Amino acid sequence: MELVLASTSPRRIDLLTAMGRPFRVVAPGCEESVAGHFTPRELSLLNAKRKSHAVAAFAPTAIVIGADTVVALDGECIGKPADLDEARRMLRKLSGRTHQVVTSVWISRLHPFHMAAFTEISDVTFRPLSAREIDEYLKKIDPLDKAGGYAAQEFRDEIISSIDGALSNVIGLPTEALEPALENFYD
């Protein structure tokens, strides 16, 4: 049975590769919904479902994994920054505070029909950051394709003081929960 990741995210590709399952990557080619009136959990689940279904429509017998990560502070979704100034504002807002990283995974196989979905939430506490520390950090990463404008897999000790929950979730694909969910598709 073919496994497909509906994402071109290098972080998700690395995490799924580390699980040891052969898979191929297909860009979902659909726009992500933005916060609007959705809770962080609803938004991430909606986007994960859209990604999975967009790819499954062209590979109906494959097991297709769609995932979406949302950063939330006080229940408000923080998306991907449009530019470096917005990334700086996001990091200032997160500085010295605890926020949630919400990743939803939607797994689809259209023929025979089987679907599963789950959401993981991790609490991430940032160190208090000065403007200089934020600028130095942003010189080391590309924040524009990352929810919240930061990367937990790169230089995390410079900005994060603690993570309560799965690191893989904060990076973008909660592999500890994904493995048993996939097993149900192979039975």
C-alpha positions as CSV (number, residue, x, y, z in Angstrom):
1,M,0.0,0.0,0.0
2,E,1.4,3.4,-1.0
3,L,2.0,6.1,1.6
4,V,1.8,9.7,0.5
5,L,2.7,12.8,2.4
6,A,0.6,15.8,1.3
7,S,3.3,18.3,2.1
8,T,6.5,19.6,0.8
9,S,7.7,20.8,4.2
10,P,11.3,19.7,4.7
11,R,10.6,19.3,8.4
12,R,7.6,16.9,7.9
13,I,9.6,15.0,5.3
14,D,12.5,14.5,7.7
15,L,10.1,13.4,10.5
16,L,8.3,10.9,8.3
17,T,11.6,9.6,6.9
18,A,12.8,9.0,10.5
19,M,9.8,6.7,11.0
20,G,11.2,4.3,8.5
21,R,8.2,4.0,6.2
22,P,8.7,4.4,2.5
23,F,6.5,7.3,1.1
24,R,6.3,9.8,-1.7
25,V,5.7,13.5,-1.4
26,V,2.9,15.4,-3.3
27,A,2.3,19.1,-2.9
28,P,-1.4,19.5,-1.9
29,G,-1.9,22.5,-4.1
30,C,-4.7,24.0,-2.0
31,E,-4.8,27.2,-0.1
32,E,-4.8,27.1,3.7
33,S,-7.7,28.6,5.5
34,V,-6.9,31.5,7.8
35,A,-8.0,32.0,11.4
36,G,-11.3,33.9,11.0
37,H,-13.8,32.4,13.4
38,F,-12.1,29.1,13.9
39,T,-10.4,27.9,17.1
40,P,-6.7,26.8,16.6
41,R,-7.7,23.2,16.8
42,E,-10.5,23.6,14.2
43,L,-8.3,25.6,11.9
44,S,-5.5,23.1,11.9
45,L,-7.9,20.2,11.5
46,L,-9.6,21.9,8.6
47,N,-6.3,22.6,6.8
48,A,-5.0,19.1,7.4
49,K,-8.3,17.6,5.9
50,R,-8.1,19.9,2.9
51,K,-4.5,18.9,2.2
52,S,-5.2,15.2,2.6
53,H,-8.3,15.2,0.4
54,A,-6.7,17.3,-2.3
55,V,-4.0,14.7,-2.8
56,A,-6.2,11.6,-2.1
57,A,-8.4,12.7,-5.0
58,F,-5.5,11.8,-7.4
59,A,-4.3,8.8,-5.5
60,P,-7.5,7.1,-4.2
61,T,-5.9,3.8,-3.1
62,A,-3.0,5.5,-1.3
63,I,-2.8,6.3,2.4
64,V,-2.5,10.1,2.4
65,I,-1.2,12.1,5.3
66,G,-2.2,15.8,5.6
67,A,-0.9,17.9,8.4
68,D,-1.2,21.5,9.6
69,T,0.4,23.3,12.4
70,V,-1.0,26.4,14.1
71,V,0.7,28.5,16.8
72,A,-1.8,30.0,19.3
73,L,-1.3,32.5,22.1
74,D,-4.3,33.1,24.4
75,G,-6.5,31.2,22.0
76,E,-5.6,33.5,19.1
77,C,-4.0,31.9,16.0
78,I,-0.6,33.2,14.9
79,G,0.1,32.2,11.3
80,K,3.1,32.5,9.1
81,P,4.7,35.9,9.0
82,A,4.4,37.8,5.7
83,D,7.8,39.4,6.1
84,L,10.7,39.9,8.6
85,D,9.0,42.8,10.4
86,E,5.9,40.6,11.1
87,A,8.2,37.8,12.3
88,R,9.9,40.3,14.7
89,R,6.5,41.3,16.0
90,M,5.4,37.7,16.5
91,L,8.6,36.8,18.4
92,R,8.2,39.9,20.6
93,K,4.6,38.8,21.3
94,L,5.8,35.3,22.3
95,S,8.8,36.5,24.3
96,G,8.6,35.3,27.9
97,R,5.3,33.7,27.4
98,T,3.8,30.2,27.0
99,H,1.9,29.5,23.8
100,Q,0.4,26.4,22.2
101,V,1.5,24.6,19.1
102,V,-1.5,22.7,17.6
103,T,-0.8,20.2,14.9
104,S,-3.7,18.2,13.3
105,V,-3.1,15.2,11.1
106,W,-5.8,13.9,8.7
107,I,-5.1,10.4,7.1
108,S,-7.3,9.4,4.1
109,R,-7.6,6.5,1.9
110,L,-10.6,6.8,-0.5
111,H,-10.7,3.2,-1.8
112,P,-11.4,1.3,0.2
113,F,-12.6,4.2,2.3
114,H,-10.8,4.7,5.6
115,M,-10.1,7.9,7.5
116,A,-8.5,9.0,10.8
117,A,-7.7,12.3,12.3
118,F,-6.1,13.5,15.5
119,T,-4.8,16.7,17.0
120,E,-1.7,17.1,19.3
121,I,-1.1,20.2,21.5
122,S,2.2,21.1,23.0
123,D,2.9,24.1,25.4
124,V,6.0,26.0,24.4
125,T,7.5,28.6,26.7
126,F,9.8,31.2,25.3
127,R,12.7,32.8,27.1
128,P,12.4,36.6,27.5
129,L,14.0,38.0,24.3
130,S,15.6,41.3,23.7
131,A,15.2,43.1,20.3
132,R,18.9,42.2,19.6
133,E,18.3,38.5,20.4
134,I,15.3,38.4,18.1
135,D,17.3,40.0,15.3
136,E,20.2,37.6,15.8
137,Y,17.8,34.7,15.8
138,L,16.1,35.8,12.6
139,K,19.5,36.0,10.8
140,K,19.9,32.3,11.4
141,I,16.5,30.9,10.2
142,D,13.9,31.6,7.5
143,P,10.9,32.5,9.5
144,L,8.5,33.1,6.6
145,D,7.3,29.5,6.1
146,K,6.9,28.8,9.8
147,A,3.9,29.3,12.0
148,G,4.8,31.8,14.7
149,G,7.9,32.8,12.8
150,Y,10.3,30.4,14.5
151,A,11.7,26.9,14.1
152,A,11.9,24.5,17.1
153,Q,14.4,22.2,15.2
154,E,16.9,25.0,14.7
155,F,18.6,27.0,17.5
156,R,15.7,26.3,19.9
157,D,17.8,26.9,23.0
158,E,18.2,30.5,22.0
159,I,14.5,31.2,22.2
160,I,12.7,28.3,23.9
161,S,13.0,27.7,27.6
162,S,10.7,24.6,27.7
163,I,8.4,22.4,25.7
164,D,5.6,20.4,27.5
165,G,4.6,17.9,24.9
166,A,6.1,16.2,21.8
167,L,9.0,18.0,20.1
168,S,7.9,16.4,16.8
169,N,4.5,18.1,17.2
170,V,6.2,21.5,17.6
171,I,8.3,20.8,14.5
172,G,5.2,19.9,12.5
173,L,4.4,16.2,12.5
174,P,3.6,14.4,15.8
175,T,5.2,11.1,14.9
176,E,4.5,9.5,18.3
177,A,0.8,9.7,17.6
178,L,1.1,9.2,13.9
179,E,2.7,5.7,14.1
180,P,-0.3,4.0,15.8
181,A,-2.8,5.8,13.7
182,L,-1.0,4.5,10.5
183,E,-1.0,0.9,11.9
184,N,-4.8,0.9,11.6
185,F,-4.5,1.5,7.9
186,Y,-2.2,-1.5,7.4
187,D,-4.3,-4.1,9.3
